[in-house]
Amino acid sequence: MVQSTLQELLDSKLVKSSNDETFEPTQLGLAIVASAFSPNDGLFIYGELKRALQAFVMDGELHIFYMFSPLQASSEIDWMAFRDEVHGLDDSGLRTIRLVGVDPGLVNSIAMGHASIKDPALLRVYTRVYTAFQLRDLSNEIPVSSIAKKYNIARGAVQTLAQNCHGFAAGMAKFCQRMGWDMLAVVLEHMRDRLQAGARADLLEMAQVTYVKSRTARLLWENGFKTLRSLAEAAPSELVPVLMMVS
């Protein structure tokens, strides 16, 4: 068992052997351990990120949210909802889904009941894209109840997805840092903050205030409190009407 496992680690390039017949971890092996991924999941993530580094879609958000989608599906795909989302994508979104391996024509065929996906690895890609749509909506301040209805899933499943993605996103950022992909790590860190806040980029600073959620942050922003300083210097009489609007 030890010999076969060592050989598997060598073949996967997670460890390397030296002339004195000792073994040490590779950079990839260290990155997988640091990110707390299993070896199989880590190798899958490595392949996804390597492909992203060669052609990352930076003029939209969907590719980054795809990277944050957990590897284990939390809900089944509603193919009619999937088709509707694909039809609504702009050029950036279409390039993203094609780049990761999703065929819009196949999505339409499955939604019509004319096809199906048998390959588990391919189905995982489609499921992650479906999850990426949900993460995108969460980070664009769409209410959880609306997302649950839109994708035909339980409200609790949407909340669980948001919680699970925080840890997964942290692992992705650590993986990139250990691999020396610092620019990609910076992008992932920024989007992880947005995902955690459930808000667009302009609200990130305000949403980090304790007890201030995305809806409260948006109302504060719309009523003139655009920075932490303006919030700190505001009189209680100015803030109370805004907080009453939240409730």
N, C-alpha and C positions, 0 to 999 in steps of 0.2 A: 504494500500500500504506500509506504514512504517513497519507494523508488518511482512508482507510477505517478504519484502526486508531484514529486520533484520534476519529473519529465514534463508533466502538464504545465507546471509553472514556467519551465524553460521554454516550452513551445509557445506559450502565451506572452513571452518576453516580460514576465512579472519579476523574475529573478534571473541572474546570470552567474555562471561559474567561472572561477579563475583557474590558473595553472596548478595551484596547490590543492585543487579539488574542494574548495570551499565555495559557498554560495552567498550572494548578497543581492539585496533588492535593486531593481532598476528604478529609474525616475518614474516610470509609469506605475510600478508596483507601490512605490512610496505615495504617489498621488492618490491611488485607489484607497490605500489604508487611511490616509489623512482625511479623505472625504467620506469615510465610513460606508462606502459602497461594497457590495459583495464582488468577488472577482468577475463573475459573469456580467453583472450590471456595469461594473467599472469598464470592462472591455467594450461593452455596447456604447456607453457614454463616450469613451475615447474615440470610437469610430464616428460617432455623430459630431463630436467637436472638431475632429480632423477635417471632416467634410465641410463643416461650417467655416473653418479658417480659410479654406480654399475659395469659398463663395458664400459670404455672409450677406444676407439682405438687410442693409442698414437704413434703407429709406422707409422702413415700416417697423412695427412692433411685434408682428406675429412670430417671426423666426426666434426672437428671444423668449417669448412665452412658450414656444414649442420646447425650447431647451429646458425650461422649468417644469414641464409636465412630468409628473411622476411616472416611473416605469410600470408600476402596477396599477391597472385601471380600477377606478373606484365605482364606475357605473358603465352600463352598456351604451352603445351608440344608438341614438335615434337617427336613422339614416335620412329621414325626411328633414329633420332639423339640420343635419350635417349638409345636405344638399342646398338648403336655403342659405346657409352661411357661406358656402363655396360660391354660390351665385352672386352673393353680395360683396365678394372680395374685390379690391382694387388690383392694379397690376402688380404692386409689391406683394400683396397677399398671395396672389396666384403663383408668382415666382417662388415664394417661400414653400408653399405646399408641394409644388412640383419638384423643388430641390430636395426636399426630405423624402420624396418617394410616393406622394399621393397623386393619383390620376383623377381629375375632376369627372371625366367620362365614366369611370368605374363607380364613383360615388353616385352618380345619377342612375346608373344601371341597377345598383344595389337598392337604391331608394324605390325604384320601379318594380323591384322583385325579380329582375332578370339576371342577377349575378350574385356572387358571394365571395368571401375571402377565406381560403382554406389555410394559407400559410400563417402560423402564429406570429412569426417575426414581422411580417407585413401588416398583420392586423394590429400589432402593437404600435406601429408607426401611425396608422389611421386613428387609433384610439388617442394617442398623444396629441395629434392635431385637433381632435374633437375637444380634448381637455384644454388645449391652448386657446381655443375660442372662449371658453368659460373664464380662463385666467385673464384674458384681454378685457372681457366685460367687467370683471371684478375690479381691475385696475383703472377702468374708465368710469368708475363711480355708479355703475348700474346696480340697483338694489338686488340683494340675494334672492328675494322672492321672484323678481322678474327673470333672473337667470334660471332659476329652478323651473319656471313655467316654460321658458323659451326652449330649454334642452330636455324637457320632460324627465327631470330627475328630482329627487327629494331635496327640500331646502337644507336639511341637515347634511346631505352629501356635498352640497356646494360649500358649506362652512367647513366641513372636514377637509375638503380639497384645499381650501385656502390655508388651513393650519398645516397640512402635510407638506405643502409646497415651500413653506418657510424653511424647514429643515433640509429639504431636498435642494433648494436654491443655495443654501449656505454650503452644502457639500459640493455643488457645482463650482462655486467661486473658489473654494479651497483647492479643488482639483486643478483648475486653471492656474492658480498661483504656483502650485507645486510643479506643474509642467512648464512654467515659465511663460505662459500665455497671458501676460499682465494686461494687455489692452482689452482682451476679451473678458478678463476677470473684472475690470473696472465697469464695463458695460453691464455685466451680470449683477454686480453689486448695486448699481443704480436702479436696475429694474426690480431687484429684490426689495429694495426700500419702497418702491411704488406698490409692489404687490402686498407688502406688509401694511402699508397705509391704506390700500384700497382707493388710491387717488391718482390723479394725473400729476405730472411733474411740477406744475406750478403750486401745488398744495403740500409738497413733501415737507417743507420746513414747518408749516403750521400743524400738519397731521402728527408730528412727533411730540406735540404737547400732550401731557398725560390727560386721558379721558376725552381728548378731542379726536373724534372719528372723522371719516371723509365728509359726511354730510355737514357736520358742524364746521369743519374747516372751510368747506365751500361757501357756506353762508357768511362766515367771518370775512372771507376774501371778497365776496360780492358786496359786503357792507363797509368796505374800506380798510379792513385790518389785513394787510397783505404781508406783513413781516412780524416776527416775534417781538421786535421792539415796539411796533405800533400796538400790539396786543398788551404788552407789559405796561405801557404808559397810558392805556385807556382807563377811563374812570368806570367804576362799576355801573353807573347809570347808563353808560354807552353800551355796555356789553349785555346787560339784562334783556333788552328787547330782542337782540339777535338770538340769545339762548332760548328765549320764549318761542321764537320761530322754529327752533330745532324740535322742541317738545310738541 
